[in-house]
Amino acid sequence: MFVTMDKILREAREKRYGIAAPGVNDMQTVNAVFEAARELRSPIILDCVEMNDIEAVADITRFLAVTRYPEVPAALNLDHGRSFDVCAKAIRAGFTSVMIDCSKLPFDENAQITSEVVKMAHAAGVSVEAELGRVGSARNYAEDRTAPLTDPAEAVQFVKHTSVDCLAVAVGTAHGLYEGETPELDFERLAELREAVPVPLVLHGGSSTGDDKLALAVKTGISKINLFSDLSSAGTNAVKSLLASGKTTPLGFLPLSMVYGAGVEAYKQMVMHYIEVFGSRGVLDA
């Protein structure tokens, strides 16, 4: 079932569970996400960045959503769209949601561009995510942890001005895999944001943050958690292990599909792990 992201997130916000939003880039990863969601009876959001072939990913996702997994509510969201034009491209391709990320710009410019994207997207029946505050890089966390976190009062004004459907907030996480220390989340700030902001909240940089912290973030107010690095790392490690095992076939070599398949299966298992952590398992049966 191909739906908009806000439809999935409104229910998640109301019932206090989180939706996993794994990054996808091809037929295999999209299918793995659908398999994971179907097996655990969970809604799902598929994120795709603009550097990928977004037209192909849109066609693949629509095909699988409609013909293979109609029982799974699924949204396809452009992740970190950097401009009005790329958001328009994703909407034309068939994305059901787009993220416009102008978080590096001053508040007024961020709000202005976001408002323009919202008007376009809503006219096409597409939902919009935006970001306020700065979610930095995990590899540079020692410095980026001092980046501006989301101010609740500003968040209220931003949502009111833009009519955005959900808001990615900065509360201490960063993109990528942390080297050494794990992030410290500002749960008090998150609780204030949940109380003040009338739309679902999104957490970027979920990978390697820690299951306990992510579960608490969901309970405190997060409705969507973006994931990529943990999933890709699990897949890469599975491929490395298979190649290092010396395993072969009667052909005398390992078919590429088998090698890549090992990585995709590990990616899928990690998606399932996070569905469990975020508490969305079985909600389709509720």
Secondary structure, DSSP 8 states (H G I E B T S, - for coil): -B--HHHHHHHHHHHT--EEEEB--SHHHHHHHHHHHHHHT--EEEEEETTS-HHHHHHHHHHIIIII-TTS-EEEEEEEE-SHHHHHHHHHHT-SEEEE--TTS-HHHHHHHHHHHHHHHHHTT-EEEEEES---BGGGHHHHTTS----HHHHHHHHHHH--SEEEE-SS--BS--SSS-----HHHHHHHHHH-SS-EEE---TTS-HHHHHHHHHHTEEEEEE-HHHHHHHHHHHHHHHHTT---TTSS--HHHHHHHHHHHHHHHHHHHHHHHT-TTGGG-
